[in-house]
Amino acid sequence: MANDWRQQIHLEPRAGWLNDPNGLCFFNGKYHIYFQFSPDSSSGAGRKCWGHFESSDDMQSFDYTGIVFEPDIPEDRSGVYSGCAVIHEGKMHIFYTGNVKLPGDYDYITAGREANQIHVVSEDGIHMGAKWVILRNPDYPAKMSCHVRDPKVWIEDGKWKMVLGARTLDDEGCILFYEADDPDEWHYVKTLTRKDYGYMWECPDLFDVGGKWFLGLSPQGVPHEEYKHQNVYSAGYFRYEDGTLEGDFEEFDYGFDFYAPQTFIDKNGNRLIIGWMGIGDIPYSNPTTQLGWQHCLTIPRRLSVAADGGLIQTPVVNYDGESAPLGDNTPEFPYALEASQIKDGLEIGIGGARIAFKDGVASLSFTDDSGSGRTIRKAKIGSCDDVTVIADRSSLEIFWNGGRTVMSSRFYPDTTAPAIVYAGCELSVRKLKKTEVRGFE
Ligand code: FRU
């Protein structure tokens, strides 16, 4: 089949719908990558489960081991929603939200929904222990709506700590903090918010990179601007200092398709981030939906802190050989394009995708229908020293200035080797090793 748009280095389901990465961790010599999975429909309808990939410690070959959680207790009967994994004393501790929609005439915001936080212990990441409910609606502050979810847990100075994303009854997005000495006995600590920053904060993640702390979150309802918050929902971070949110919110990604990321620590102690290369309720589309599946995860990116205090994302990929000047050959996906010697007016075309830099603004746009309804995304980056594009069969991830600004997008060219044109730079290409995925029948 010519246009199956199957990804070569990105994790995606064989059939059905994928959304958020969940439970990311390195455990017993393997990486575990769980994901929100609707196996019954490529449009996301039906059961909401967790699917599971695990890999050798080079993230080069993966096994899809199947569904590890499905809605099968009263407390998660409308969906096994997002969550995380923590490794403690040789066991994996998973925390997720059991979503329950009660039958009846409810708005499901202020009434009719249960948000149950659930703890599960696993010895191997595949076989799961009993589901144990640790927090229910009455355990949240009285001013919360029924939207409280996506636990991210870590252990700090011997204490278990948790952040939850939430929506107040006044339609304000916020984070709830809980603490525990025992992972089944949690108590509320505090709520944090930022005025006028949307009505719901999903998928919080409180993490440190080299001793600096950040609060990652996916806010819904932040007003759109020309160079910021261009998508229906955003994903980004505040700095977190002395227990408060500091500075401006900065987006993790300025492309068309990035949401609900999660960070974790790799085998070398580096912090990596993986996002969902998709967003809910988008006004554009993904033509794989008609073929039976939709969405993938981003490649992992290593986080570091820039001199200005913001985050740098460095792609973590497996290269196949050295980079070489592009020359006359048109490479086959997957590959990395590396642009240097950049001039104002830079333009790189990959099929119908246009990557440009002019007057301090980086952009990604489409000149044909390979964007499937995607128009233009822009970011003010000031100057431009380099650009790296990770190109797979149906996605582009663009790392400006060593990854200080990133743009991720799905795109659907009609060939596995679209023509590359460029002006205003030197361009090299470096092949990437295909990721092997076993376990799909
Ligand atoms: C984010 C999200 C989470 C929720 C999950 C449900 O995309 O809405 O808040 O847990 O997806 O699939």
Boltz pocket constraint, residues with backbone or C-beta under 6 A from the ligand:
constraints:
  - pocket:
      binder: B
      contacts: [[A, 19], [A, 20], [A, 36], [A, 48], [A, 80], [A, 81], [A, 82], [A, 83], [A, 97], [A, 149], [A, 150], [A, 202], [A, 203], [A, 259], [A, 260], [A, 280]]
      max_distance: 6.0
